[in-house]
Amino acid sequence: MTIFEAMEQRHSVRAYDETRPIPAEIRTKLAVLCDEVNREGDLHLQLVFDEPEAFSGTMAHYGKFSGVKNYIAVIGKSGAHLDERAGYAGEKLVLRAQQLGLNTCWVALTFKKVPSAYTLGPKETLVAVIALGYGKTQGSAHRSKPIESISDYQSGDPDWYARGLQAALLAPTAVNQQKFSFRRADNAVRVTAPLLAPFGKVDLGIVKLHFELGAGKDTFHWDA
């Protein structure tokens, strides 16, 4: 499965088969990538396996989660850019999990914190968790906006820009609102989002990764 196929096939899944454990070889592959994204992003993401408590309470029921025994704790040191970096890094694991035949779902609120399941270092915070496992279904595709509604794209713009925007629209965002906007000047690209929106900065990191994967990192640069 290519990375673009993973983006297309990844859908948020809330109901998991709790009788089907994640095999050791897949856990190892995820752990290798987890270590890599932590080094790259100065983060502390952690894989949590066989821990059913986080999704056993009222909040999880409200969020329609069931059978969740595995998740990724998205953790890093508090700071102005933590949420964006966390979204970018966590989504790398999401897409890799999809390639490995797993399903996922970003979760911001509807779970219970289980401090014994992960380690919080000095000044670190838990940004979110990502449910992980074998879904009872593969989920459903979310409705996407046309690329013109989230960008300044016009007919005749470079193909890489269109590919990046299409990939960005496949990114998971809070309540699937897709509240982001792209602007391009030659090879410089800027993306903005209403950062006061719930999960807005995390969404921005996720969307940036998708755009990079669609457009190709060598074709453009971010206009900070």
C-alpha positions as CSV (number, residue, x, y, z in Angstrom):
1,M,0.0,0.0,0.0
2,T,1.4,3.4,-1.0
3,I,1.3,6.3,1.4
4,F,-1.4,8.0,-0.8
5,E,-3.4,4.8,-0.7
6,A,-3.1,4.8,3.0
7,M,-4.4,8.3,3.1
8,E,-7.4,7.4,0.9
9,Q,-8.2,4.2,2.9
10,R,-7.7,5.7,6.4
11,H,-11.1,6.4,8.0
12,S,-11.8,7.1,11.7
13,V,-12.9,3.9,13.4
14,R,-14.4,3.7,16.8
15,A,-15.4,0.1,17.2
16,Y,-12.6,-2.5,17.5
17,D,-12.3,-6.3,17.7
18,E,-11.0,-6.7,21.2
19,T,-10.4,-10.4,20.7
20,R,-7.8,-9.8,18.0
21,P,-4.4,-8.7,19.4
22,I,-1.9,-6.7,17.4
23,P,0.9,-9.2,16.5
24,A,4.4,-8.7,17.9
25,E,6.0,-7.9,14.5
26,I,3.5,-5.1,13.9
27,R,4.1,-3.7,17.4
28,T,7.8,-3.7,16.6
29,K,7.4,-1.8,13.3
30,L,5.3,0.8,15.0
31,A,7.8,1.1,17.9
32,V,10.6,1.8,15.4
33,L,8.6,4.6,13.8
34,C,7.5,5.9,17.2
35,D,11.2,6.3,18.2
36,E,11.9,8.0,14.9
37,V,9.2,10.6,15.1
38,N,10.1,11.3,18.8
39,R,13.7,12.1,17.8
40,E,12.6,14.2,14.8
41,G,10.0,16.2,16.7
42,D,11.5,16.3,20.2
43,L,8.3,14.5,21.4
44,H,7.5,11.6,23.7
45,L,4.8,9.6,21.9
46,Q,4.2,6.2,23.5
47,L,2.5,3.0,22.3
48,V,0.1,1.5,24.8
49,F,-1.0,-2.1,24.3
50,D,-3.6,-4.3,26.0
51,E,-4.9,-1.5,28.3
52,P,-8.7,-1.3,28.2
53,E,-9.3,1.3,31.0
54,A,-8.9,4.5,28.9
55,F,-12.0,3.6,26.8
56,S,-14.1,1.9,29.4
57,G,-15.9,4.8,30.9
58,T,-18.8,7.1,30.2
59,M,-16.8,9.5,28.0
60,A,-15.8,6.6,25.7
61,H,-19.4,5.5,25.5
62,Y,-20.5,9.0,24.7
63,G,-17.9,9.0,21.9
64,K,-19.3,5.7,20.6
65,F,-16.0,3.9,21.2
66,S,-15.9,0.1,21.9
67,G,-13.3,-2.6,22.1
68,V,-10.4,-0.2,22.3
69,K,-7.4,-1.9,24.1
70,N,-4.5,-0.2,22.3
71,Y,-3.7,3.4,21.7
72,I,-0.9,5.9,21.1
73,A,-0.4,8.4,23.8
74,V,0.6,11.7,22.1
75,I,2.9,13.4,24.6
76,G,5.4,16.2,24.5
77,K,6.8,19.1,26.5
78,S,4.5,22.0,26.8
79,G,5.2,24.9,24.4
80,A,3.7,27.1,21.8
81,H,4.2,24.6,18.9
82,L,3.6,21.3,20.8
83,D,0.1,20.7,19.4
84,E,1.2,21.2,15.8
85,R,4.3,19.0,16.1
86,A,2.2,16.4,17.9
87,G,-0.4,16.3,15.1
88,Y,2.3,16.0,12.4
89,A,4.1,13.1,14.3
90,G,1.0,11.3,15.4
91,E,-0.4,11.2,11.9
92,K,2.8,9.6,10.6
93,L,2.0,6.7,13.0
94,V,-1.6,6.7,11.8
95,L,-0.7,6.3,8.2
96,R,1.9,3.6,9.0
97,A,-0.7,1.8,11.0
98,Q,-3.0,1.9,8.0
99,Q,-0.3,0.4,5.8
100,L,0.1,-2.4,8.4
101,G,-3.6,-3.3,8.2
102,L,-4.7,-1.5,11.4
103,N,-7.3,1.1,12.0
104,T,-7.1,4.3,14.1
105,C,-9.0,7.3,15.4
106,W,-7.7,10.5,16.8
107,V,-9.3,11.2,20.2
108,A,-9.1,14.5,22.1
109,L,-11.7,14.3,24.9
110,T,-13.7,11.1,25.0
111,F,-11.3,8.9,26.9
112,K,-10.1,8.5,30.5
113,K,-6.6,9.3,31.4
114,V,-4.7,6.3,32.8
115,P,-1.4,7.7,34.2
116,S,0.0,4.3,34.9
117,A,-0.2,3.4,31.2
118,Y,2.4,5.9,30.0
119,T,5.1,8.2,31.3
120,L,4.9,11.9,31.6
121,G,8.3,13.6,32.0
122,P,8.9,17.0,33.5
123,K,6.8,19.7,31.8
124,E,5.2,17.1,29.5
125,T,1.5,17.0,28.7
126,L,-0.8,14.5,27.1
127,V,-2.1,16.2,23.9
128,A,-4.4,13.4,22.7
129,V,-4.6,9.7,22.1
130,I,-5.0,7.7,19.0
131,A,-7.1,4.6,19.2
132,L,-5.4,1.6,17.5
133,G,-6.4,-1.9,16.5
134,Y,-8.4,-4.0,14.1
135,G,-11.7,-2.3,13.4
136,K,-15.0,-4.1,13.2
137,T,-15.4,-2.1,10.0
138,Q,-13.0,0.0,7.9
139,G,-15.0,3.1,8.7
140,S,-16.5,5.5,6.2
141,A,-15.0,8.2,4.0
142,H,-15.7,11.7,5.2
143,R,-17.2,14.3,3.0
144,S,-14.6,16.6,1.5
145,K,-14.8,20.2,0.3
146,P,-13.6,21.1,-3.2
147,I,-10.0,22.2,-3.2
148,E,-11.0,25.7,-4.4
149,S,-12.9,26.2,-1.2
150,I,-9.9,25.6,1.0
151,S,-7.2,27.3,-1.1
152,D,-6.4,29.9,-3.8
153,Y,-6.1,27.1,-6.4
154,Q,-6.9,28.0,-9.9
155,S,-6.9,26.1,-13.2
156,G,-3.3,26.0,-14.5
157,D,-1.7,25.9,-11.1
158,P,1.1,23.3,-10.7
159,D,0.0,19.6,-10.4
160,W,2.0,19.3,-7.2
161,Y,-0.2,22.0,-5.6
162,A,-3.4,20.2,-6.6
163,R,-2.0,16.8,-5.3
164,G,-1.0,18.4,-2.0
165,L,-4.5,20.0,-1.6
166,Q,-6.2,16.7,-2.4
167,A,-4.1,14.9,0.2
168,A,-4.8,17.7,2.8
169,L,-8.5,17.1,2.3
170,L,-8.0,13.4,3.2
171,A,-6.6,14.4,6.6
172,P,-8.7,13.8,9.8
173,T,-9.8,17.0,11.4
174,A,-11.9,17.8,14.5
175,V,-15.6,17.0,13.7
176,N,-14.4,16.9,10.0
177,Q,-14.7,20.6,9.7
178,Q,-11.7,21.1,7.5
179,K,-11.2,24.6,8.7
180,F,-7.9,25.3,7.0
181,S,-6.8,27.5,4.1
182,F,-3.9,27.3,1.7
183,R,-2.2,30.1,-0.2
184,R,0.6,29.8,-2.7
185,A,3.2,32.2,-4.1
186,D,5.4,30.4,-6.6
187,N,6.9,27.5,-4.6
188,A,6.1,29.0,-1.2
189,V,3.0,27.7,0.6
190,R,1.2,29.0,3.6
191,V,-1.6,27.2,5.5
192,T,-3.6,28.7,8.3
193,A,-6.4,27.5,10.5
194,P,-8.5,29.1,13.2
195,L,-6.3,28.2,16.1
196,L,-9.0,28.8,18.7
197,A,-11.1,26.0,17.2
198,P,-11.1,22.8,19.2
199,F,-8.0,20.8,18.3
200,G,-7.1,23.4,15.8
201,K,-3.3,23.3,16.2
202,V,-3.2,19.5,16.2
203,D,-5.3,19.6,13.0
204,L,-2.8,22.0,11.4
205,G,0.1,19.6,12.0
206,I,-1.9,16.7,10.5
207,V,-2.9,18.7,7.5
208,K,0.7,19.9,6.9
209,L,1.9,16.3,6.8
210,H,-0.8,15.2,4.3
211,F,0.0,18.2,2.1
212,E,3.8,17.4,2.1
213,L,3.1,13.7,1.3
214,G,0.8,14.7,-1.6
215,A,2.9,17.5,-3.0
216,G,6.3,16.1,-2.4
217,K,8.6,18.0,0.1
218,D,11.1,18.8,-2.6
219,T,8.6,20.7,-4.7
220,F,7.8,23.6,-2.3
221,H,8.7,25.2,1.0
222,W,6.5,26.4,3.9
223,D,6.1,30.2,4.1
224,A,6.1,30.5,7.9
